[in-house]
Amino acid sequence: MITTRSEPPALPPLELALKTLWGASRWPGLEGGAVVLAHPAWQEMYRRLDQLALVHASGVLHGPHGVGKSTLLHRWSERLSPKQYRCLRLAHSSLMGSDLLRQLVRLGGKLPLYRRGDNVQLLAELWQEWAPAWPLLIIEEAQDLNTAALEELRLLSCARADAAPAFSLLLCGDEELLGRLELGINRALVSRLGFCLHLDRWPAEALREYLQQRLAEVGIHASPFEPAAETLLWQSAQGLPRTVNALLQRAMEQAAQAGRRAVTAVDVQAALDALPWLARPRPMS
């Protein structure tokens, strides 16, 4: 019996150029814009979150889109001891009113019920099952919570007859979150929040290091970016590592199409033109 040897499928032109020009294993920058490198300010943020969890406080983490809030919380929660803490993490906040409680019950592994009071009781039972581990409730995209959903969180936070909290609540959102919480109707919930942390845009040096790591992890150890191109890229990113991911790949695609090993400022500008929702570059310190 004669067997034929199948040839590997041919690479698309851009993928072939990626390997030919730079020897990269894949395009730099991560799908979904994940943030990998944490600049030194994150260590201070970890320390403060650790301290606040230790004293069972509730509060707010806010900052612009793309700065790495979700990744920060993911990494921080992974560092926590499962014997001391248990997390419920809701990654979106478009739920209305009591639907929020039902989703939290479902995330906790229980079957949600129709009545709000029954779901509050199910969550209280969940906290007891987790004891002595302390419950941490993390709500992302909290700027999208409507008034009814925020009221549900307030009622959940005061479900105990005594004044002691039953869990820690961490609301995470963009720069609109504080404005939502400052509305008078949310005053009762805000009175139960004991801290407010701000994750700022990354400094220029951290973005430069982030760019180098994105290249190195795919096998590009000498940056193909000309100095003017690299400067334009991190200035255009405006302190947001997620934007670096997008511009990095688009600019290298432009250079690959032209068959150039060096990525020029023209390539970065073409990447900016392909992403019209990005703001114009602003000076960075």
N, C-alpha and C positions, 0 to 999 in steps of 0.2 A: 504494500500500500504506500503510495507516494503522498507525502504531506507537503504542503506548500507553506512557506514561511511568510507570515503576514508582516507587512511593513508598518511601522508606526505612522499614525496620521500626521500629515503635514501641518506645521504650525501656521496660523494666520500671519499675514505680513508683519503686523505690529509686534506680535509675540516673537517672531523670528528676529526682528530688528532689536528688540529688547535684549535678547541673548547675544546677538552678534556685536552690538555696539558696547554693551556694558557688562555682559556675562551675568545678568541678574536672574534669579530664580523665579521672580514674579514682579509685577509692578509694585513699586514702593507706595506707602500709604495703605491704609487698611480699609476693607469694605465696611461700610456703615460708619466710617469716621471714628473708630475707636481710638482712644488716647492711651498710650502705653507708658511713655516716660513721664515721671512726676518730678517737677522742679522742687528745690528745697522748701519752698513755702508749704508744699503739701505735708511735709513732716510735721510742721507746726499745726496744720489742720487735723492730722491724725491725732496728735497729742490732745488737742482741745476736744475732739469728739470722744476720745477715750475717757477724758475727765468727766464730760457731761453724761456719758453713759454710766459711769461709775456712781454718780450721785443721783441717777434716775431722773434726769432733767428732760424736758421737752423743748423744742425750739425750731428754728428756721435755718436752712442753708440756701443762699440765693446767689445768682451770678448770671452773666450773659450766656446765651446759647453757644455751645461749642467749646466752652472753656474746660469741660471735663468733670462736671458735677456728678453725673451718673457713674463714671468710672471711679471717681474718688470714693463714693459711697459703696460701690461694689468691692473695691479693694479693702476699704476699712472694715466692712462687715465680714469679709473673709478672714480678717486677722483676729476677730473676736473669738473667745473661747466658747464652744457650744455648751460647756457646762455652766457658764455664767450668763449667756445671752442667747435668745432665740429671736429671729427676725421674720416679720411679715413685710414684704416689699411689693407695693403696687406701682407698676411702671407707667401707668397712664391714669389720668384723673378726669376723664370725660363722663364718668358715671353720675347719675342724678340721684340725689336724696338717698333713700334707703337702699338703692342698688349698690351704693358704696359699701354698706355693712354686709350685704349679701356676698359681694365679691371677696371681702376680707374673710368671711366665714369659709368660703370655698377655698381660698388660698391656705387657710389653716387646716384643710383636710376634712372639714365637716360639711354636712348637707344643709344649705341655707333654708330658712323658713320664710314665710310671707310677712309675718308681723315683725315690726322693728324691735319691740321688746324681747321677742324670742331670739333674735339674732344677737342682740346685746348680751343676753344670757349665755348663748353659745360661745361668744368670745370670752366672756368671764370664765366659763368652764375651761376654755383653751388655756387661758393664763394659769389657771390652777394646775392643769395637766403639765405645763412646762416647768412649774416650780421645782427646784429653787432657781432655775434659769429666769432671767429678767426679760420680759417681752419688749422688743423694739419694733415699732410700727413706722415704716418709711413710706411716705407718699411722694412720688415724683410727679413732675409737671403740675405741681400744686397750684400754680397760677390759673389753671383751668377749672378748678373746683368751683362749683356754683354755691350760692348762699346756703341752699338746702344741704348740700354735702358737707360744708364746713360746720353747719349746725349738728349734723349727725356725729361728726368727730368730737364736737364739744360734749354732746350728751354721752358719748361713749367714755370720754375722759372723766366724767363725774358720775359714773355708774355706781361706784362704791359709796356706801353710806358714810364712811369716815372720809377724812380729808386727804388720806394718803393716795398717791397715784397708783394705778394698777399696771401701767405700762408707760414707756417713753414714746412720744410722738415726734417724728422729724419730718417737717414739711420742706420739700426741695422744689425750687422753681426758678424761673428767670427773673429779670429785673422788674416785672410787673407784679410779682407776688406781694411785695411789701405794700404796694398801693391797695391791693385787694384786702389785705389784712387790716389796714388802717381804717376801713369803713366802720362806722359806728356799730353796725349790726353784728360785726365779728368781735366786738370788744370782750365778750365773755370768754371766747376761745383764746384770744391773744393774752388775756390775763393769766392763762395757764402755761404760756410759753416763757421759758426762762433764759433763752439765749438766741442770738442772731449772728450767724457766721456768713461772711461774704467771700466767695471764691472769685478773685479778680482775674483779669486778662494776664496772660503770661508775659514776663519781661523778655526783651529782645534776646538776651543771652540764652535763656531757656528754650526759646523757639529755634535758635541756631543749633543747639544740642539736639533738640527733638528732630530737626531735619536730618542731621547726620545719623541719628539712630535709625530713622526710617530707611535711609539708604543702606546702612550697614547690615540690617537684618535680612536684606534680600541679596547680599553679596557684593554691594557696591561700596568699597572702602575708600575710594578717592572720589570726592564729589565731582560730578560732571557739570555742575552749575558754574558758569562764569561769575565772578564777584558781583557784577551789576545785577545779574539775574537772581542770585541768591538774596541780595539786599531787597530787590523789588518783591520777591516772594514773601519774605517774612514781614516786610512792611505792609504788604497788601493783606496778610493774614490778620493784622490788627490784634495780635495777642491771642488768637484762637487756634489751638492745635488742630481742631477738626478742619478748619479752612486750609491749614498747611497740607493736610492729607489730600484734599481735593486738588489744590493748585499743583502739588508735587506731581501727581500722576498725569494731570492734563498737560502740564508743561513738557514732561518727558515724552508724552505721546506726540506732541508737536515736533519735537526734535527727531523722534524716531521716524516720523513720516517724511522728514526732509533728509534722513540718513546722516544726521550730524551726531557726533559723539558729545560735543559740547552743547549744553543747554544754555541758550542766550536769553537776554531780556526780552527779545521779540517773542520767544516761546512762552515766557511767563505772561506777557501782555496778551498773547492769543488765548492763554488759559483764562485770564481775567475776562476777556471778551466772551468766552464760552460760558461764563458763570456771571451773568449780568446782575444778579441780586447782591453780589458783593459790593461793599462800599468802596469808595476811592481810597487809595493808600493814605495813611496819615503818619506823621513822624512818630517814632517810638524812641523812648529813652534807652 
